[in-house]
C-alpha cells in the first residue's frame, strides 16, 4: 500500500471516531430479545423438557408403590397401586412435588381390582400429621389412572410455602371391619406465582403444562395435560407428551393406562 493511501485511511478512521464522539453517527440499534419468545423457543426445542428436579436430601419420604404381595384379607396384585408423583425410589429421593393451586388434583394409578377391593380413601394432612381433608371413594374395576381434586372450600385451601402429606388407600373388604389395605403416600408444597411465571402462562397458548414442567410444578403439569387429553384435538401430540411426562419420573410403563375418572368430592 502506498504512503498516500495509508495516510488517507488513517484520516478516514480519525474522522469516523470524531463523528461518533460528537453523536453525529450512530450504529444500528441492537435488537433486544423478547424474553417471553426466548422462553417459548427454549421449551419448544429442549429435548428433556419434561425432566423434573428432585429434592436431593431424601426428605420428606413417601411410598410411591403400594405393593403387590398378599396380606390378610388382601389378594395379590399383578401391578401395584402407584402414586403418580416425582421421585426416585432407588436413589432415596423424596416424593415431594410442587403446585401453584389452592385446590390441586392428586393422581393415582389403579390396577384391575377384584370386586372386594372397590373401597378407597383419600387423606390430606398438614406437615404435623393433622387431617385437613378425608373422603371415601368407590373405585373402578378397570385398570387406569384416577385423579382426586381437593374441594373448593376455604377450609381445605393449601397455604403458600407449606408442605402437605397425602395418602391413598385401597381397602381389602369392608373398611369398617379392622381393615387391611394397600396404600401410597407422597408430599406436595404450594408455592407462590411469580410475575415472570404469570406472564409465561399468559403466552402459553393452551400449553400451560410445558410451562409447569419447565418450572418443576408437577401437580399443575399433570393435571393440565390430563384435562387437555380429555378435551383437546391434537391427540397424538398430547399422548406423546403424556408419555414423556411419565418417563421423566420413571413411570413410563403406566403412561398407556387410560384416564378413568377425576373425583371432585364436595
Buried (B, 14 or more C-beta within 10 A) or exposed (E): EEEEEEEEEEEEEEEEEEEEEEEEEEEEEEEEEEEBEEBBEEBEEEEEBBBBEBBEEEEBBBBBBBBBEEEEBBEEBEBBBBBBBBBBEEEEBBBBBBBBBBBBBBBBBBBEBEEEBBBBBBBBBBEEEEEBBEBEBEBBEEBBBBBBBBEEEEEBBBEEEEBBBBBBBBBBBEBEEEBBBBBBBBBBBBBEEEEEBEEBBEEBEEBBBBBBBBBBBBBBBBBBBBBBBEEEEEEEEBBEBBBBBBBBBEBEEBBEBEBBBBBEBE
